[in-house]
Amino acid sequence: MLFRSASNLGAIYVQEKDFTKANVVLDTAYRKGVRDPKVLNNYAIALTASAKYDRAEDIYKLLMKEQNNKEILFNYAVLLVERLGKYQDGLEVINRLKFVGGPADTRNKIIALENKAKAGLK
């Protein structure tokens, strides 16, 4: 029950863009075994916003083993292309994202990510 509360509180902190607090409560939930994809996606978002890119990538890799969720794919593509400069990996995630369809109102951002990744490979 406590971990569910931490997960819910973390989601609120992410929504309110208080990533420092989100990291604390979501890390607690993660360490205690919470593996819900929405919770882990929020955790990775908070980690990315806090410039903990390698840790965020680890969370996304864990999620990618079991999920083809468009929000997760989109957020992972943003991390790979915009923060880590891993353009080839980013293009692979973008291609998966294009197959399942992106989250609402992200079409232009996906195109921009793809163009940036392709330019980065040249």
C-alpha positions as CSV (number, residue, x, y, z in Angstrom):
1,M,0.0,0.0,0.0
2,L,2.8,2.4,0.9
3,F,4.5,1.8,-2.5
4,R,1.3,2.4,-4.3
5,S,1.1,5.8,-2.5
6,A,4.7,6.5,-3.5
7,S,3.9,5.7,-7.1
8,N,0.8,7.9,-7.1
9,L,2.7,10.7,-5.4
10,G,5.5,10.3,-7.9
11,A,3.1,10.6,-10.8
12,I,1.7,13.9,-9.3
13,Y,5.2,15.3,-8.9
14,V,6.1,14.4,-12.5
15,Q,2.9,16.1,-13.7
16,E,3.7,19.2,-11.7
17,K,7.3,19.0,-13.0
18,D,8.8,18.7,-9.5
19,F,11.3,16.1,-10.6
20,T,13.5,16.2,-7.5
21,K,10.6,15.0,-5.3
22,A,9.5,12.6,-8.0
23,N,12.9,11.0,-8.1
24,V,12.9,10.4,-4.3
25,V,9.4,8.8,-4.1
26,L,9.7,6.8,-7.4
27,D,13.2,5.6,-6.5
28,T,11.7,4.3,-3.3
29,A,8.9,2.5,-5.1
30,Y,11.4,1.1,-7.6
31,R,13.8,-0.2,-4.9
32,K,10.8,-1.9,-3.2
33,G,9.9,-3.8,-6.3
34,V,7.3,-1.7,-8.1
35,R,7.5,-2.6,-11.8
36,D,4.3,-1.1,-13.2
37,P,5.1,0.4,-16.7
38,K,3.4,3.7,-15.9
39,V,5.4,4.1,-12.7
40,L,8.7,3.2,-14.4
41,N,7.9,5.6,-17.3
42,N,7.4,8.4,-14.7
43,Y,10.6,7.4,-13.0
44,A,12.5,7.6,-16.2
45,I,11.0,11.0,-17.1
46,A,12.0,12.3,-13.7
47,L,15.5,10.9,-14.1
48,T,15.9,12.4,-17.5
49,A,14.7,15.8,-16.3
50,S,17.3,15.5,-13.5
51,A,20.1,14.8,-16.1
52,K,20.5,11.2,-14.8
53,Y,20.5,9.9,-18.4
54,D,22.2,6.6,-17.9
55,R,19.9,5.6,-15.1
56,A,16.9,6.7,-17.2
57,E,18.2,4.6,-20.2
58,D,18.4,1.6,-17.9
59,I,14.8,2.0,-16.9
60,Y,13.7,2.4,-20.5
61,K,15.7,-0.7,-21.6
62,L,13.9,-2.7,-18.9
63,L,10.5,-1.3,-20.1
64,M,11.4,-2.1,-23.7
65,K,11.7,-5.8,-23.0
66,E,8.1,-6.0,-22.1
67,Q,6.3,-3.0,-23.6
68,N,5.4,-1.5,-27.0
69,N,3.7,1.4,-25.3
70,K,3.7,4.6,-27.4
71,E,4.4,7.0,-24.5
72,I,7.3,4.9,-23.4
73,L,8.7,4.6,-26.9
74,F,8.3,8.4,-27.4
75,N,10.0,9.3,-24.2
76,Y,12.8,6.8,-24.8
77,A,13.4,8.2,-28.3
78,V,13.6,11.7,-26.9
79,L,16.2,10.6,-24.4
80,L,18.3,8.7,-27.0
81,V,18.3,11.5,-29.6
82,E,18.1,14.7,-27.6
83,R,20.0,13.9,-24.5
84,L,22.4,11.0,-25.2
85,G,23.1,11.6,-28.9
86,K,22.6,7.9,-29.7
87,Y,21.1,8.5,-33.1
88,Q,21.1,5.0,-34.5
89,D,19.4,3.6,-31.3
90,G,17.0,6.5,-31.4
91,L,16.1,5.8,-35.0
92,E,15.4,2.2,-34.1
93,V,13.0,3.3,-31.4
94,I,11.4,5.9,-33.7
95,N,10.7,3.2,-36.3
96,R,9.0,1.1,-33.6
97,L,7.1,4.2,-32.5
98,K,6.0,4.9,-36.1
99,F,4.7,1.4,-36.4
100,V,2.5,1.6,-33.2
101,G,1.7,5.3,-33.7
102,G,2.8,8.1,-31.4
103,P,1.0,9.6,-28.5
104,A,-1.5,12.4,-29.4
105,D,0.0,15.6,-30.7
106,T,3.5,14.2,-31.0
107,R,3.7,13.8,-34.8
108,N,5.7,16.9,-35.5
109,K,8.1,16.1,-32.6
110,I,8.6,12.6,-33.9
111,I,9.5,14.0,-37.3
112,A,11.9,16.4,-35.7
113,L,13.5,13.7,-33.7
114,E,13.9,11.5,-36.8
115,N,15.4,14.4,-38.7
116,K,17.9,15.2,-35.9
117,A,18.9,11.5,-35.6
118,K,19.4,11.2,-39.3
119,A,21.5,14.4,-39.4
120,G,23.5,13.2,-36.5
121,L,24.5,10.0,-38.4
122,K,25.9,12.0,-41.3
